[in-house]
Amino acid sequence: MSLRDKLLRHRKNYRLIFGGFGVLLLLFTAMYYMAVRGRDLPAALVTNRVLMFVLWDVNVILILGVVFVLLRNLIKLLVERRQKVLGSAFKFKLVVTYVGMSLIPVLLLFAIASELLQGSIDRWFNTPVAPALERGNAVAQALYDQIEKTNVRDAAQVLQEIRGLDLRDPHQRPRLNRRMTELLESQHLDLLAVYEGRELVNAMVDTQTGIRDLPEPDRSFLEEAAKKGQATAAAGASGTKGSLLLAAVASSTGTELPPVPTTEEERAKVRPPVIVIVGTLLDPVLAAQREQLVQDFQAYRQLEVQKDELKASHMLLFVMVTLVILLASSWTGLYLARRVTVPILALAEGTRIISSGDLSHRVDVPADDELGVLVDSFNRMTQELATNKGALELSNRELTTSNERLASERALIAAILQNVAAGVVSIDSEGKIFTCNGAALVMLRQREDEVVGRAVADAWGDRERSKLAAVLTESGSNKEVHLTLGGEWKTFDVKVTALRDAEDALQGQVLVIEDLTELIKAQQLAAWNEAARRIAHEIKNPLTPIRLAAERLQRKSRLGDPGLTAAIEEGVDIIVREVVTLQGMVDEFSRYARMPRPRPAPVDLDRLVTETLHLYRNLKPGVDVGSVVDPTLATVWIDGEQVKRALINLLDNAVEATEAPGRVTVLARPVDGHLEIQVTDTGRGISPDAKEKLFLPYYSTKGRGTGLGLAIVHRIVTDHQGSIRVEDNAPQGTVFTVELPMG
Amino acid sequence: MRAKLALLGFFFFVSQALADAKISEIKVTLDGERVLASFALQDAFDHRLSERVDSGLPTSILYRIELDRDRKRWWDQKLQDVTLEVVAMYDAVARSYTVHYKLNDKLIESRTLRDRQALQEAMTVIDRLPVFEVASLPRQGRALLKIQAETGSRTLLSIIPVSIKTDWKESPKFRAPQTP
């Protein structure tokens, strides 16, 4: 049977329980009534054997009931404890406490009360009532004995007086009457009767006593007198309220009285003894007092004789009440213990089931007190647990899926990072290198354990690699870094990107490193190819006129042409001019090749720009040349000559590309700790293809010149650890932006 | 084990306490159609019984008389049983004893006695009491009478009522008269 069924059954039993209590109340009321009435009941009724056996049987049934209730529950509890049923220990303690709390006081009360009861009954019979009653009874009996003794003596005297008379002779009857009258008067007798056997011969009473009828003596009275010679008895006296004390004396002893003869022949055959009966009338008051005294004494003796039975009946009644209380209290204790334990056991079982993972379990026991609140709270808690667990499981599934996706993506990214040509290094917020892909390790010629997990300053602490560490201070920058690693000159393009969270807090940095060494080599090779081609082209251009002039001179000389002299002069001029062109070209190459390393010094930038622009003012009509220099830029650390040369090259191109009306502007300002110089024109602009090759040596879109102008500008800027970029100007023209470090 | 010994001791004590009185030899007489029983109850009139009689309470001695068929090596078969209740009551005012004899709760005789000795004799000496019909005797085999006397009750441990009984006394075995 489930706990719920048990509870429901108990709830259904409420009516029975209240009915039981009602019956108990009636029972106790009846017992109390009986106890009160018992004081007035005669002892014979109270000590009746049937009553005692009934009480005893009821007690036995009650004892069996108590023992059954206690043993049954005790055995159940012990079995549950042995089987280690959840909550059995708690239930055992609770039941023992409840039953103990009901049993111990009742048993103590019973022990004390029963002792008091027995003591009280014993004390009833220890009072001086018994001797007083006994003495009173003895006095009354002695008075009777004295009267009886006198009566016996008088009867014997009467018998002696009439011994000579023949009682059957009618002639002697008058004499008998006279004699009996004399004796009645002389002896102060109240009654005198003479019997022959059972047959009355003559009788007379004192008329002053008021006795109307002669009392009929008991048959046994006459028989005893005949047998023993004398006998005494008491009898009522008609017409009076007193009683007669009779004494009979027989003329012989040891005889059996024959029946009264019915014929003369029978009468003649037997001669029964003569019996004289003398009676004394007791005073009615005295007789009543004596009778009451004797009855009281008898009543007392009856009580004393039945003392044990009286105690037993009272004790049995008391035991019965005690057992009823015990049964009720034990059962109530067990019931209350069950009422408490069942919901608690249900909660404990529910806890066990829920701890095993079944969150769908609900404690479904009816309870309407604090335990009910506890059960409701438990069920609500379980409901919330189930809901939260569901949400958690859903979240967990999503998280697992997300993690798997992330892991997959991470693996993909890791694979990508491992396989990309660029080196990628991630650095956490504490400045430790978090990841470093294979390309980066190859580029930097390091092992993973030398880098990953280490601080940047530790991993890149040497003189060369510390340049990378220096780049980290410039987030967002894109720098070329030259390192000598393993004896090789390496050029890296390093891009630093700061990682920031939603609150714009720095979470780390990512370095993307590109090895430009080979690219630069290729570019240089291509540049030299281009340079060779252009040099060849440039050299070829002057050589053709020189060759043509020389061939003309040779031809005229062979022919002896008279215009030889003029031709020589013209030819020499051509040759000299072209040689000068070649010489200028060579000088340019030499200058480009011999360009010295920049030597920074404090330079007034505003003045430098103004002096440079001065060369181009009014150079081209309709083209306005101007400058804007930030006033904060008073002095900057640059190589003034080289920067001025770069500026001239840029202005040459700008002015040349700008048609009137147009404008060329030089803007100098500090940006993010750098010096930014922009040369903006409103000219024809530069095509995208040209932009890619613009800074290569010997590249020119003009179809003339050496093509070294922008290459020299690029060289100067990179030698200053700066950068240069070209962009379209809106709405028209081109913008060259030079960024140089300040100081 | 101790509990068992204590229980045995208790029953021994009770049996000894109740074993004072005993039924004397039983004499069975077949008188025509009646079976007459004569027996006496010895040592029954102790202090307790005397005090009870003198107190005026009705005091009875109950005799249970069984007619059994004798069976060898087996329990005897009870054929009939009767009860004889002898009730004595003392009238302290008249100083006489009245004794009633009830056979199966039917009054068969009453006597008035004036001395204690006669009372004791009247209550404990039963002479030629017609108890069964001869026709009730088994035609075959032997019969016997079993008599037990209950002289009252007492209490043990103040609450346990116990009847005071004698042991069952068996009469000599006898046979029913053979009819032609």
HADDOCK unambig.tbl for C-alpha pairs under 7 A between the chains (distance, minus, plus):
assign (segid A and resid 53 and name CA) (segid B and resid 161 and name CA) 6.91 0.50 0.50
assign (segid A and resid 233 and name CA) (segid B and resid 94 and name CA) 6.87 0.50 0.50
assign (segid A and resid 234 and name CA) (segid B and resid 94 and name CA) 5.76 0.50 0.50
assign (segid A and resid 291 and name CA) (segid B and resid 93 and name CA) 5.84 0.50 0.50
assign (segid A and resid 294 and name CA) (segid B and resid 92 and name CA) 6.43 0.50 0.50
assign (segid A and resid 294 and name CA) (segid B and resid 93 and name CA) 6.33 0.50 0.50
assign (segid A and resid 298 and name CA) (segid B and resid 55 and name CA) 5.16 0.50 0.50
assign (segid A and resid 298 and name CA) (segid B and resid 56 and name CA) 6.20 0.50 0.50
assign (segid A and resid 301 and name CA) (segid B and resid 55 and name CA) 4.97 0.50 0.50
assign (segid A and resid 302 and name CA) (segid B and resid 52 and name CA) 6.97 0.50 0.50
assign (segid A and resid 302 and name CA) (segid B and resid 55 and name CA) 4.84 0.50 0.50
assign (segid A and resid 302 and name CA) (segid B and resid 56 and name CA) 6.79 0.50 0.50
assign (segid A and resid 302 and name CA) (segid B and resid 57 and name CA) 6.28 0.50 0.50
assign (segid A and resid 305 and name CA) (segid B and resid 51 and name CA) 6.59 0.50 0.50
assign (segid A and resid 305 and name CA) (segid B and resid 52 and name CA) 5.85 0.50 0.50
assign (segid A and resid 308 and name CA) (segid B and resid 155 and name CA) 6.84 0.50 0.50
assign (segid A and resid 308 and name CA) (segid B and resid 158 and name CA) 6.84 0.50 0.50
assign (segid A and resid 309 and name CA) (segid B and resid 155 and name CA) 6.86 0.50 0.50
assign (segid A and resid 311 and name CA) (segid B and resid 158 and name CA) 6.70 0.50 0.50
assign (segid A and resid 312 and name CA) (segid B and resid 155 and name CA) 6.81 0.50 0.50
assign (segid A and resid 312 and name CA) (segid B and resid 158 and name CA) 5.18 0.50 0.50
assign (segid A and resid 312 and name CA) (segid B and resid 159 and name CA) 4.56 0.50 0.50
assign (segid A and resid 315 and name CA) (segid B and resid 159 and name CA) 6.14 0.50 0.50
assign (segid A and resid 316 and name CA) (segid B and resid 159 and name CA) 5.88 0.50 0.50
